[in-house]
């Protein structure tokens, strides 16, 4: 999967972080990769599926901001990660006995079920994903390993379960959720009981009365909302990364399975394709840092947006399953080109103490806002005008964002000066 030197394998924090995020993505991917297909099988149309995704995204962006603020206060402590893992461990019984009966009932009961489900699924997974990514990135800086190499294990875990998710789905979709619980229990054990000695030592140092304050104040965290440059980046993310869920999760699975003679063949083929795509994605997590060093962080983000524009547009051009499968594989390059450069962008231009809050607000929450805005209307557009028109519409939005990003995303060596970036000194002055 990755070219790792022997020194990395001897880093206990790398091992713990990698296996933890590996199990998280196993727990998520086993059901999330077929969530939209499951909603269709229980009778929801495109607009109704869009409403479910919009409600989920609204809950996610609220929970995500809270997660970022809490984790920045916790530093490297894992209290929040353990709580999220506990929720993941309960996803199977929750869906079986609460979520599915309420969604299946229709009417007001369905709406209440969607609200309850949005809190549980977002707290355990959609918002939880960003928390685990932010925590792993913080560990990578603190304990000296490459974030991309550790995050690649998450993609690797997703790829493994994606290969079998469709086959299990054809037997009984609820099994996928129960397997999510099994992986969640393992993840809970990793975060609750596996604490490397170097992390214990660091926690001990931070607990000393005269220790230097490394966690941001509440005022510093709130101050990120007053950063004009951050808001410019938020708009870019809202018009690009949003469509990972709106297109790839909400629309593509059903479109792809419709290209085959039966739904069962389509589900199995999509499962295999999704697994292959994420396997390549996990390898690209190790390659993208090299690309960033060659072309820079700014150009890497723009390259990711260009690939998204081309990939979604080409899905509207081709209707042959072979060509659509080839186009889908470009997603494996696109995802790392968003995730890794955006973290580096924040550490280049903002205070690293605020990394979790900045990542949640500038990257993930921006995407969730986009999903709230776009999921339902694009779902309705898809019901009315079909695949091709909807895909070209989404591709056009991304193209506009690409042009916008060319002018607003800052160059890697751009100095502060009159630009609205904030240095550590400026942030401290704001907090006083």
N, C-alpha and C positions, 0 to 999 in steps of 0.2 A: 504493500500500500504506500509506504513512504520509505525514503532513504534516511534512516536514523542511525546516528553514530552511537557507539557503546556508552559514551558519557551520558547521553540522554536517558538511556535505559537504567542508569544508576541514580537518576534524579528521582527521589521518592515522591516529591510533589508533582512532577510531571506524570508519573504513573497513576497516582491517586486522581488527579484532575482528569486525565485521559479516560480512565475506566469509569469514572463518575459520569462524564458527559457522554460516553459510549452507551451506558445503560439508560441514560435519560432519553437519548434519541431512539433506542430500541423500544422503550416504553411508549414513546410518542408515535413513531413511524408505523408501528404495527396496526394502528387504527386510523391515524390521521391521513395516511396516504389513500384511504378509501372512504373517508368521512363523507365526502360529497356524493359518492356512489351510494352509500348507505342511506343518506337522506332521500335520494331519488327512489330507492327500492321500497321505502315506506310511504311513497306517494306524494312527495313534495315536488312542485314544479320549479322552474328556474328562478322566478321572482321570490318564491317562498324560501328556497335555499339561500338566495341573496339576503333575505331578511334575517335568517339564522346567522349568517356570516357577519352581517352588520351589527347585530346584537352582541355576538361574541367579540367583535373588534372594539365596540364601545366599552365593554367590561374590561377587555385586555388593556386598553390605553389608560384607564383609571388605575387598575392594579399595577400596571407596569411602572407608572410614575412613582407609586408608593414603594414598589420594590427597589427602584433605583435609589430613592432617598434613604430607605432603611439600610440597604447594603453599603452605601457610602458611609453611613454612621458605623456600621459593623466592621468595616475594613475587610479583614480576611476571615472573620468569624463566620460560622456556617449555620447559625440558627435558622435563617430564612431558607437556605437550601434544604435543610432537614425537614422543615414544614412542607415545602413544595413536594419533596420526595414522598412524604406521608400521603399527600393528596393523590399523587400518581399511583400509589399502591392501592388506592380505593376506587380507581376509575371503573373497573369491571363491575363490581356490585352497584355502583352509582348508576351506570348506564342501564344495566339489566333491570333494576328494580325501581328506579326513579325517572331517569331521563327518557328512555325509550317509551314507557307507558304514557307519559305525559305528552311527548311529541306526537305519538301515534293517535292520541285521543282527538286532536284537532281543537278548533275553537279557542276559547279562553284558556283552557287547560294547556293547550300547546304553547300559547304565549308565555304562560307562567313557567312551563317547563324550559322554554328557551332562555328565560331570564335566569332561572336557577342553574341551568347547564352552563350558561355563559360565565357565571361566577366560578363554578367548580373547574370547568375545562380550561378557562383562562388562567386561574390561579395555579393550576397544576401543570399547564403545558404552554399555552400561547405566550403568557407573560413569563412563565417559568423558564422558557427557552432563553429569553434575553438575560435573565438573572444568571443562569448557569454560564452563558457565554461571557458576561461581564465579570463574573467571579473567576472564571478560568483565565481570562486576560489579565486580571489583577495578579493572580498567582504567578503567571508567566513572567511578569515584570519583577515581582518580589523574589521569586525563587529560581530565576535564570533558566528559562526554557522558551522555545519559540511557540507563541500562541497558535499559529497556523497548524503546527504539527499536532498539538493537543486537540484543537478543534476538529481536525481531520478524523479523529476517532469517533466524533459524533456523527459525521457523515457516513463513516464506515458502518456504524451501528444501524443507522437508518437504511443503508443499502442492504444489509443482511436481511432485515425484517421485511423490507419492501419486496424482496425476491419471493417470499412465501405468503405475503399478506393477501394477494389476490386469490391464491388457491384456498386459503383458509376462509376467505370471504365467501367463496362459492359454496362452502359447506354450511357455515352459519356466521353471519357478520358479527354477532355478539361475542364469538370466541376471540376475535381480534382485541376487543376491549379487555377481556379477562387476561389475555396474555400481556396486555399493557400493565395490568396489576402485578403480574409475576415479575416483570422487569422492574417495576416500581419498587417492589420489596427489596430486590437486590441493590438498587440504587440507594434506597434508604439506609441499608447496612453500610454501604461505602461511605456515605457522608456522615453517618452518625458515629462510626467506630474506627474508620481508617484515618488516623491523624499522624502524619509523619513527624519525626522528632524535630525537624527544622521549623515546622509550623508551630509546634508546641513552644519552642524556644522564642519564636517571634511573638506569639500571643502573650507569653510571660513578660517580654520586654515592654510590650505596649500597655500592659496592665500596671506597670510601675508608676508611682505617683509623679515622678519627675520626667517621665517619658515625653518626648517631643510629640505634639499633636499632629497626627497624620490624616485624621478624618476631617472633612469639611464641616463648617458650622451650617446650621439651618439657613442662615442668611446667604451664605455662599451658594448653597444648593438652589435656593429660590432665585438667586441672581442670574442663573443661566437663562431664565426666561426673558431677561432684559438684554441679551446679547443679539444685536442685529445680524451678525454674521451667522449665528446659529439658525436664526429664522430663515435666512436665505437658503441654507442647506436643508432645512426641514421641507421647504417647498419642493426642492429637487427630489428628496426621498419620497415625498407624498405622491409625486407624479411618476415614480419609477418602481421602487421596491414594493409599493402597494400591490403591484400586479402579480407578485409571487403567489399571493393568496387568491386574488380576484380571478386571475386567469388560470394559473397552474393548479390550484386546488378546487376552485368553484366551477370551472368550465371545462378544462382540458380532459379530465378523466372520462366524463360521459361522451364528449366528442370523440375521443380516441377509441373507446369501446364500440361506438356506433359504426366504425369503419370495418368491423369484423362480422362474419355471418351470424354469430350468437353472442349474447352478453357474457356467457361463461368463457368463451374463447377470448373475448375482448378483455375481461377481467384478468385472466391468467397472463395474457400477453402484456398488458399494461403493468402488471406486477413485475414481470421479468424486465421490461424496459426501464421501469422506475428504479429497480435495483441496480441495473447496469449503469444508469445515469448517475446515481449517487455514489457508486463505487469510483467512477471517474472523478466525481466531485471531491471525494476524499483525497484522491491523489493530487488534484489541483490545489488543495489546501497547502500542500508542500511546495508547489510550483509558483503560485501567485506571489509569495514573498520575493522570489527571484525576479518576477516580472515587475514588481513594484520598485525594486532597486534599479532596474534597467530603464523604465519609462516614467517612474515617479508615482506618487500616490494620486495626484489629481488626474493624470492621464489614465490610471488604472480604473478609477471610478467612471470616467467618461467611456472607457472601453466596455465596461460592464453594461452601461446604459445602451450603447450602440448594439451590443449583442442581444439585449432584451428587445429592442426595437425590431431588429431583423428577424429574430426567432418567432415572435408573436405574429408579425406580418406574414412570414412564410407559412405559418400554420393556416393562414387564410388563403394562401395561394395553392398549396398542395392538399390533395384529398386522398392520396395513395398512402396506405399504412406504412410502407417502407420509407417513403420520403418524409412523412410526418415523424416517424421514429428517429430518423437521422437529425431532423431539425430539433427535436426534443432533447437530444444529447448535448446540444449547445448550452442547455441550462446548467450542465455540470461545470462549465467555465464561468458562466455568468454569476452564479451564487458566490463563489470565493472572491470574485472581483467586486462584490458589494461588501461582504462581511469583513474581510481583512483590511482593505484600504480605509474603510470608515473608522475603524478603531485607530489606525495609524494617523488618520487625519485629525482626530481629537487629541491624540498625544502630541502631535506636532504643533497645534495651534491653541490648545486650551490647557487648563490646569489638570494635571493627571489625577489629583485627589478627587476630582469630580467625574472620573471616567465612567462610572456606572450610571450616574444621573444623565450625563451627556449622551451616552449610548442609548439609554432608554428614551430620552426626549428627542434627540436629533435623528435617530435611526429608526428605532422600533415604534415609538409612539407616533411618529410622523406617518409610518406605514399603516398603523392601525386607524388613524384618522382618515387616511385615504380609503381604507376598506369600508369604513362607516359611510363615507360619501359615495363610493362607487359601486359597492356590492349589489345593492337593490336595484338602482337604475340600469346598470349593465346587465343584471340578471333579467330584468323586464325587456330590455333591448334584445337580448338573446332569444327570449321567448317569441318576440314579435318578428324579428328580422333574420334570426338564424346565426350560424357560426361565422361565416365569412365577414359579414358587415360588422359584427361585434369585435372580431379579432383585428380588423383593419382600424376600427375606432380606437381600440386600446393601443395599437402600434403607433397611431398618429399622436396620441397623448404623450407617449414615451419619446417620440421624435421631438416634440415641442420642448419636453424637459431636457433632452440632450442639448439642444441649442441654448436653452437657458443656463444649463450647467456649465457650458463652455465659457460663459461670461462671469459666473458668480463663484465657482469653485476656485479656491485660492491655490496659487502655486506653492510648491513645497517649501521654497526658500523665501516666500514673501514675508517681509518684516512687519512688525506691528505698526509703529509710527502712527499715521492718521487713520489706519484701518481699525474697524471696531473689534478686533481680537483683544482678549484680555490676558495679560500676563499674571503670573503668581502674585506679583507685587500689587497689581491693580485690584485683583480679587481680594487680597488682604485689606487693602484700603477701603473697599466696599463694605467689608465685614466689620470695620471699626466704627 
